[in-house]
Amino acid sequence: MNFMRIFLIKSLLLLFPSVKCSVTNWFYVAVNESALLSITAAGSVYDATWMKDRKRLLQIKDRKVKYYVKKEQCRCKIFLNGTLQIEQAVKEDSGNYTVTVYGQDGKQKAEEHTVFIVQGPVPQPVLSAECMNKTVFVKCEVKQKAKDETFIIELTQDKSKKIQKNATSLELHTRHSGMFRCVVKNQVSEKMVEKVTKCSGQLDLYLILSIAGGAVFFLIFMILLIYCIRRKKAERLEVDVSCFQHSSEQLRLGLSTGDWWVPPAQRGERCPKCPQVL
């Protein structure tokens, strides 16, 4: 059984000694810049033909270059290793490019596809914000957008982010003030605008904690003040009661002995065990 499998594999290799390799790549370039569309196969090639949207552009074979279109129209050239160079790219150069590589025996060695996209600079975004009922309404918009322009709008605030593709505006509603950032970008360019917005009537965390701490401190202070006042009154009341008891005792003794009792205050004395209270 294994012998039959080995025999079958060897037979296929003899019938198809070369294997075609098909690769698809994506290539982005900015307007008026040059681009190099290379071939995965390393080294020089014997025969390579480049096509755009299934129409032949140019060919290199045995180190000789042949153009199928006008050079001025193509604005391109090919190197010995099969690399295609496009100079001063315009949006009309965008398309599907295909290169086919052949060996000296005339058999195809490889075929590669490249999606070539020429993009212009993205427009400048405009960021606006409005406060309403303690809510921040943020809007990022692009004033001008061509039909064939593709880009991404990102609107961020702290860790929250909203992303929209191929749109002219993006909105965000939040109750948190702070820094808002709007980014418009494509594969070749990026533009950004930032704005700080703080709605009146919104209290941040530090201010809330400060107010709460001050209220707690004031409450503790009032409790201590009331406690001290009540304690002072209690001490005064205790002194008055002690003096009254002492005076009553002196009066009782004077009546029992027949001596006329004179209050200690008139004799220039103080009540015993009665501390002076201010």
C-alpha positions, 0 to 999 in steps of 0.5 A, a space after each residue: 500500500 505504501 509503495 503505491 502511494 510513493 509511486 503515485 507521488 513520484 508520478 505527479 512530480 514527473 508530470 508537474 515539475 513546477 508549482 505555481 505560486 499565487 499571492 495577493 498583496 495590498 499596497 497603499 501609497 500617497 498621491 504624488 509619491 513613488 511606489 515599488 511593487 516587488 516580486 516575492 521571488 528573489 534574484 533576477 527573473 527571465 520573463 515577467 509581465 505586469 498587467 493592470 486590471 487584466 491589461 498588459 503594461 510592460 514586460 521584461 524578457 531576457 533583460 529586454 523591456 517591452 512597453 504595451 502602453 506609452 511611457 508617459 501614460 504609464 509613468 512606470 519602469 521595471 527592474 531586472 528582478 521584476 520589480 515595478 516602479 510607479 512614479 508620481 502616483 495618481 488616484 487613477 493608478 489604483 487598481 488590481 496589478 498582476 505579475 506573471 513570471 516564466 522560466 527559460 523553459 516557458 513554464 509559469 513559475 509564479 503569479 502574484 496579485 497586488 491591490 494598489 490603492 492611491 490615497 490623498 491626504 485626509 481632510 481636517 476634522 472639526 470638533 465641537 462640544 455643547 453642554 446641556 442638562 449636565 451632559 456633554 454633546 461632542 461632535 466630530 465632523 469633516 466638512 469636505 469629502 470626495 466620493 472616492 475618499 475612504 478614511 476612519 473617524 475616531 472620537 475618544 475621551 479618556 478610555 472610551 472610544 467610538 470609531 466610524 468608517 467612511 462617515 462625515 460625522 461622529 457624535 458622543 454623549 457623556 456626563 464626564 467632562 475633560 479632554 476630547 480628541 478626534 482623529 481622521 486617518 487613512 493608510 497614508 495620512 492622519 489629522 487630529 484635533 483636541 478640545 477641553 470641555 468642562 460643563 458648569 454645574 459638574 463637580 469633579 471627584 476632588 471637589 466632592 471629597 473636599 466638601 464631604 470632608 469639610 462637612 464631617 469636620 464641621 459636624 465633629 467640631 459642633 459636637 465637641 463644642 456642645 459637649 464642652 458647653 454642657 460639661 461647663 454648665 454641669 460643673 457650675 450647677 455642681 458648685 452651686 449645689 455644694 455651696 447651697 448645702 454648706 450654707 444650709 448646714 451653717 444656718 442649721 448650726 447657728 439656729 441650734 446654738 443661738 448664734 446669728 449666722 452670717 453668710 460666708 461671703 459677707 465674712 470674706 470667706 469662701 464656701 469650703 470645697 467650692 472651687 471658684 468658677 469663672 
